[in-house]
Amino acid sequence: MSVRRSLTAVSVVITAVLIAGAPAGAHVSPSPSEVPAGGYSTVFFQVPHGCDGSPTTKVAIRIPEGVSAVKPEVVAGWTASTTTAALAQPITMHGKEITTRVSEVTWTGGPLADDQFQRFGISMKLPDDKVGTELAFPTVQTCVQGSTSWIEIPEEGKAEPDRPATVLALSKTESGAG
């Protein structure tokens, strides 16, 4: 067998393994997928494709309660905005009383072609009382034609939903506290 055929065969095998190992329904995924509880982290939410061939024009990510100091990344060709909600109990951060929180981050623009991906970053402070748990970030992806709602909360012991929400795992803080 020639070197060219060998390389072609190897790349076919690698591609098959990667496809077989991928989840059945590609969805918005976080990077990193696990962050320390109680700390500040920047998480990138990757949108892997459009909606059934149609380009993406809007990405809206709901922010779970307990997450604070939310700031969206500036993404070229997109406009970021935030929606706020009142806190049930005010909190103090850096000596200031905070009475509202960011409840959703939305990017509009693009468009993001179906055969391309984009990462949308959010800097945030994660709750310190949730070590060992997962936070769900339900996401709605709107396209030129149609939309996909990645909002179903995965339940432990059950099959992954068809349209799972993005899930971020919270670990112990880097210092070992938490």
GIFENBEL-V134272 format. One record per backbone hydrogen bond with DSSP energy under -1.0 kcal/mol. NH is the residue of the N-H (numbers start at 1). CO is the residue of the C=O. Records with the same first field share a line. If there is no record, write none. Layout:
# GIFENBEL-V134272
NH=CO + CO
This chain:
# GIFENBEL-V134272
6=2
7=3
8=4
9=5
10=6
11=7
12=8
13=9
14=10
15=11
16=12
17=13
18=14
19=15
20=16
21=17
29=46
31=44
35=169
37=171
39=36
41=124
43=122
44=31
45=120
46=29
47=118
51=54
54=51
56=112
57=142
58=142
59=107
60=140
61=105
62=138
63=103
67=64
68=125
71=123
73=121
78=75
79=108
81=106
83=104
85=101
87=99
91=98
93=96
96=93
98=91
101=85
103=83
104=83
105=61
106=81
107=59
108=79
109=57
110=77
112=56
116=113
118=47
120=45
122=43
123=71
124=41
125=68
126=39
132=170
133=130
135=168
137=166
139=150
140=60
141=148
142=58
143=146
144=55
148=141
150=139
151=149
152=163
158=155
165=152
166=137
168=135
169=33
170=133
171=35
173=177
176=173
